[in-house]
Amino acid sequence: MTKAEVHDKDFEKLLEEFMPPDIKGVIKEKESGELNEEQRSQKILSQYPAVQDELDLHNLIGEEAKRVIRFFIERSHRNRLKTVRIITGKGIHSEEGRSVLRSITEDRIAELKKQGLVLSFKWEQGKIAKSGAMIVYLN
């Protein structure tokens, strides 16, 4: 065995020794090909707690809602929360009868996901058209 191969083996042993058990399980499942990407994500999210805090955006408009969402997610992340709800409403009482806040919220959360604060999100009723709230899973 070459020196590099010995070094790699030692590193693998150290990594396995210090890796949390839940991560080991996910890695083994991935290597074995038992779960696809969506199933792995669902397994990880199933370990997240129920909603720990929520933000109600009723009566807010555009830019104000964007600022409040960012502040709420950053504060929740700092406080080590994992699962939060953002209530957008369905837009029933808006002038056009549709919620502008839903698309603003989805865009803002997608930005925060790219920045690493958000792991995943979903509309509470499965689809944006049926939902008045979003569940957000934080990193």
C-alpha positions as CSV (number, residue, x, y, z in Angstrom):
1,M,0.0,0.0,0.0
2,T,1.3,3.4,-0.9
3,K,1.7,6.2,1.6
4,A,-1.3,8.1,0.0
5,E,-3.5,4.9,0.3
6,V,-2.6,4.5,4.0
7,H,-3.4,8.2,4.6
8,D,-6.8,7.8,2.8
9,K,-7.6,4.7,5.0
10,D,-6.7,6.6,8.2
11,F,-8.9,9.5,7.1
12,E,-11.8,7.2,6.3
13,K,-11.5,5.6,9.8
14,L,-11.4,9.1,11.5
15,L,-14.4,10.3,9.5
16,E,-16.5,7.3,10.3
17,E,-15.5,7.5,14.0
18,F,-16.6,11.1,14.4
19,M,-19.6,11.1,12.0
20,P,-23.1,11.4,13.7
21,P,-25.1,8.1,13.4
22,D,-28.0,9.7,11.4
23,I,-25.5,11.0,8.8
24,K,-23.9,7.5,8.6
25,G,-27.3,6.0,7.9
26,V,-28.1,8.4,5.1
27,I,-24.7,7.9,3.5
28,K,-25.0,4.1,3.6
29,E,-28.5,4.3,2.1
30,K,-27.2,6.5,-0.7
31,E,-24.2,4.3,-1.4
32,S,-26.4,1.2,-1.5
33,G,-28.8,3.0,-3.9
34,E,-31.8,2.1,-1.8
35,L,-33.2,5.7,-1.7
36,N,-33.4,8.3,-4.5
37,E,-32.8,12.0,-3.8
38,E,-36.4,12.8,-3.0
39,Q,-36.7,9.9,-0.6
40,R,-33.4,10.9,1.2
41,S,-34.8,14.5,1.5
42,Q,-38.1,13.2,2.9
43,K,-36.2,11.0,5.4
44,I,-34.2,14.0,6.7
45,L,-37.2,16.2,6.9
46,S,-39.2,13.6,8.7
47,Q,-36.7,14.0,11.6
48,Y,-37.4,17.8,11.8
49,P,-39.7,19.0,14.6
50,A,-43.2,20.3,14.2
51,V,-43.7,24.0,13.5
52,Q,-41.8,25.9,16.2
53,D,-42.7,29.5,15.2
54,E,-44.8,31.3,12.7
55,L,-45.0,34.6,10.9
56,D,-48.3,36.1,9.7
57,L,-48.0,38.4,6.7
58,H,-51.6,39.5,6.6
59,N,-51.8,43.3,6.1
60,L,-48.3,43.6,4.8
61,I,-47.4,44.6,1.2
62,G,-44.6,43.8,-1.2
63,E,-41.2,45.2,0.0
64,E,-42.3,45.3,3.6
65,A,-43.2,41.6,3.4
66,K,-39.8,40.8,1.8
67,R,-38.0,42.5,4.7
68,V,-40.1,40.9,7.4
69,I,-39.6,37.4,5.9
70,R,-35.8,37.8,5.7
71,F,-35.7,39.1,9.3
72,F,-37.9,36.2,10.5
73,I,-35.9,33.5,8.8
74,E,-32.5,35.0,10.0
75,R,-33.8,35.3,13.6
76,S,-35.2,31.8,13.5
77,H,-31.9,30.5,12.2
78,R,-30.0,32.3,14.9
79,N,-32.3,30.8,17.5
80,R,-31.6,27.3,16.1
81,L,-35.2,26.7,15.1
82,K,-35.7,24.1,12.4
83,T,-39.3,24.3,11.3
84,V,-41.3,27.5,10.8
85,R,-44.6,28.5,9.1
86,I,-45.2,31.6,7.1
87,I,-48.8,32.6,6.7
88,T,-49.5,34.4,3.4
89,G,-53.3,34.1,3.2
90,K,-55.1,33.0,0.1
91,G,-55.8,36.5,-1.2
92,I,-59.5,36.2,-0.8
93,H,-59.9,39.8,0.5
94,S,-57.4,41.4,-1.9
95,E,-58.5,43.6,-4.8
96,E,-57.9,41.0,-7.5
97,G,-59.0,38.1,-5.3
98,R,-55.5,36.4,-5.4
99,S,-52.6,36.5,-3.0
100,V,-49.6,38.6,-4.1
101,L,-47.8,37.5,-0.9
102,R,-47.6,33.9,-2.0
103,S,-45.4,34.6,-4.9
104,I,-43.3,37.1,-3.0
105,T,-42.9,34.6,-0.2
106,E,-41.9,31.8,-2.5
107,D,-39.3,34.0,-4.3
108,R,-37.8,35.3,-1.0
109,I,-37.6,31.8,0.5
110,A,-35.9,30.5,-2.7
111,E,-33.3,33.3,-2.4
112,L,-32.7,32.4,1.3
113,K,-32.3,28.7,0.3
114,K,-29.6,29.7,-2.2
115,Q,-27.9,31.6,0.6
116,G,-27.9,28.4,2.8
117,L,-30.4,29.5,5.5
118,V,-33.2,27.3,4.2
119,L,-33.0,23.6,3.6
120,S,-36.4,23.1,2.0
121,F,-39.9,24.5,1.9
122,K,-43.4,23.4,0.9
123,W,-46.9,24.8,0.6
124,E,-48.9,23.6,3.5
125,Q,-51.7,22.2,1.4
126,G,-49.3,20.7,-1.2
127,K,-49.9,23.3,-3.9
128,I,-49.5,27.1,-3.9
129,A,-53.0,27.5,-5.4
130,K,-54.6,25.7,-2.4
131,S,-52.4,27.1,0.4
132,G,-52.4,30.1,2.6
133,A,-49.2,29.1,4.4
134,M,-45.8,27.8,3.7
135,I,-43.7,25.4,5.9
136,V,-40.0,26.3,5.9
137,Y,-37.3,23.9,7.0
138,L,-34.1,25.7,8.1
139,N,-30.5,24.5,8.0
